[in-house]
């Protein structure tokens, strides 16, 4: 393998790693504020429907703003979307 080929390969590896890192980095604060408001609305909706209360364990169903916001700040956008979707699925199943 020539030096030029090795250089191009190294550049590709670095670019790939940079892309993977940027895709996995933590969600920004404005997104997390919206995420948290939506999470708390989902929690309140579930609490208002007695049959939805079953299975509301863990931080996913916390009524504490700080729990959702703090978690979101350290989560990827994908993880936050997955959490929101999990609450949505639960609500649809018990309504």
N, C-alpha and C positions, 0 to 999 in steps of 0.2 A: 504494500500500500504506500502510495507516495505521500510526501509531506502535505501537499495540497489536499489530498483526499482525507488524510487524518484531521487536518484543520477543519474541513467542512463537516466531517462527522462530529467532531467536538462541538462545533457551533450548533449543530442540530440537537445534540444532547442537551446543551445548555438552554437552548430555546425551548425544548420540550419540558425541561424541569421548571423553567420560569412560567410556562403556561400552566402546568399542573399546580404550581404553588399559587398563582393568581386565582385559579378556579376554586381552590380550597380555602382561601383566606377568609377571615372572619367578616361577618356582615357589618355594614356601616350603621352608625347610630340612627340616622333617619329611618332606615329600613327597620331597625329593631324597635323603634318607638311604635311604628305602625303594626309590626308583628305582635308586639306586646298588647296593644289595644285590641287587636283581633282575637288574640288568645284569651284575654280576659272576657271578652264578649262571648266566646264559645264556652268558657267555663260557666259563666252566669246562665247561659241558655241551658246547658246540661243540668245545672243545679235546679233549675226551675221545672224540670221534667223528672218526676220521681224515678221512672224506669231507666233514665239515663245515668243515674247516680251510681249504678252498679258498674264496676270497672274503672271508676275515676280515681285510680291510685297513682301516686307518684307526682313528680314535679310537673308533668304534662298538664295536670289538672289543678295546679296551685292557683289560688285566688290572690296571690301576692305579686304585684307588679315587678318587684325586684327580682323575683325568681325567674320570670320569663325574660326580662330585659337582660339580666346578667348572663343567662344562658345564651341568648341570641348573640350577644357581643363576642362570644367565643366560638360561635358556630358558623358554618359555611351557609351560604344562601340556600344551597340544596338541602342541608339538614333542617333548616328553618321551614322550608317548604314542605318537607316530609312530616315534620311535627304538626304543622297546620292541617295537612291532609289527613293525618291520623285522627285528629280531633273531629274533623269533618265527617270522616267515615263513621266514627262512633256515634256522632249526633244523628246521622242519617239512619243508622240501624235501630236507634231506640226511639225515634220520634213517632 
